[in-house]
Amino acid sequence: MAPVKARPSPDVATLVAGIRQGNRLLLARAISRIEDEAPDAQALLQALFPHTGHAHLIGITGAPGTGKSTLVTALVQAYRARGLTVAVVAVDPTSPFSGGALLGDRVRMRALSGDPGVFIRSMATRGNLGGLSKTTGDVITLLDAAGFDRIVVETVGVGQAEVEIATTAHTTVVVEAPGLGDEVQAIKAGILEIGDILVVNKADLPGTDRTVKALEAMLEMGRGGTRTVRHHGHLLSMELPAASSPSPQAGWTVTVLKTVATTGHGVEALCGRIEAHRDWLQESGELDVRERARIAHSLENIVRATLAQRMARELPAQALQDLVDTVRQRRQDPYSAAQQLLATLTGAAVSSQEA
């Protein structure tokens, strides 16, 4: 039997054309290249970026056990009933053995399989904090360019570091469940500060009303039930314009909804509330503010990743080891050592340009 020839890997132009035409296989291949940080990943993103900016980004976050995946499934079905196409990015914990996603979310979303208007991709955190993978934003770019109307991002559900989703999504839905004691935990993690909509899922369980009242009281006590997003980056800072809402009364009020995802109870109301928030973002000017914050955050991540790659590429391993030893022996402080690293990188860049 003759050996099976491997298919040639599609080039960037082929991938871009396929993604724009709705080819799901090429879309999946392109996402894999982004996750693997292939040499042509940047060129692919650059070619697709002009075709983005149309999808509404919905973040679903909350602690484990609140039923996020089941709620996402029901929410996607509600959107499909409205005739909208939906992509789902399900961020799973990294396997300690394979380094890949555990795919638990994809297993739970079996009901969505076979629908041509739905695309699901599981991603591994790969040690990244904040409940998202470091390439989540790039994958969203591909899905947006592919023409999906709504993109749902479900975070890993670590509980203490979910606030990253607030700089990625246009609308952030925080999911709680009765009887888990998550009301106080949510305050500790800053979860309530990022929510545009709060959902108490599994509302058929005892203690639901108590959880709803506790969340409503915390919203009233904490910030009057409104939220804004601003960029407070470590590497980059910028002044973001205020939204054009004429008065505080015209702002968005965060409400608490009850759902039972397994039966679909309350899911249509949640879908309607998300769409109402989308309309408010557009009418108030807050959408522009959040887009600016999202872009600033993306630029900061790109700069940080580029600096890390340059350091790994241009800094001799022995030089780094020697510097670590000088700090360990207290002959130099870490701040001046870091400045020395940056000076070395700057000098290498200048030499490269002169050559």
Phi, psi and omega in degrees: 000131181290142179296144179283125180283136178290140178292138177295142181289128182296143179279177185299317181299320179294318179296316181298313180296319180294318179296317181293335180268001177088019179285109185290327180295314179292327176298315179297320178295320180296319178298320178299321178296321179295314181295325180276358181054050179296158182303329182264010182298317182294318178298322179296314180294321179296323181289329184270339186304320180299343182263013182256178177101012183252329184283149172266127185263123183243121178260131177244117184223166181151171183288159176299147177090000181270355178085032182300313184296318178295322178293320178299317178302312180295322180294318178298319178297323178294320178292323179294326176296336177272358178086015181262145176272146187223135170247142181239126172252109182256110182272117182253159174297152178281134175292131179290349183259309184265339184081002180258182179285147179283348174064021179297323181293321181293325177297319182287341184260031181301330183296342182267352183293144178088353179273116182294345180268008181232137176229128182240133177226125174268140179230147177268143177293329181052041176083000181283138179274169177095002177083000181234162171278156182291343179256010181303315181299321179291321178295322176299321178302316179295316182293323177296315179294335179285351173096014179290140181286320180230138176239118181257126179247116177259121183283170186291338177082041181279343173091318186255354186218043185267358189290348178301329183296335182294334179268000181251317186268154171281320179236125181250123179252121178260124184255127175240172177216147181291148173083005180259354181070024187277353181297312179290321180299323180296323178293316180301318184278351184079014184297317182295337181286342184255353186279129169271332178220132175254137182233128170261101180275170184059042185289359175272000179270156177297147178091004182298310182299322179296320178294318179298314181296322179295318179293319179296320178295321180292323176297315181295320182285326187278312187203021175071013174080024176234159180217143171229156179246130175227159180262122177234062184288162179272325181267323183237143175226148181205154175271123178258135180294148177287150176296157188269023177299131185292336182201161177303329181294337181274358181286174181278134177255123179286127180242163179251122179250155177247134178224156168232093189298328183293333179251348182089000181296127177082355183289321178296323177295321177296316178301317178296323180292322177297317179293325176296322178293321176300315179298318180295319179302318181289318184287326184275343185090356180293334179299319178295320179298314182289326176295320177297317179295321180294318180293318178300318178296320179295317178299319179298318179295321179295316179298315181298315181294321180295317178298319180295318179295320180295320180296317180293328184277320191258341183270123178301137182301322181293324179296319178294318179297318179297321181292319177300319180295321180295324177289317180299324180275005178063025176271351177206145179272156184296333182289314177291329177295319178296319177299323178295320176299314180296321178296322178296316179296318179296318178296322179293322180293319179297315180299321180295320180291321180293324180292000000 
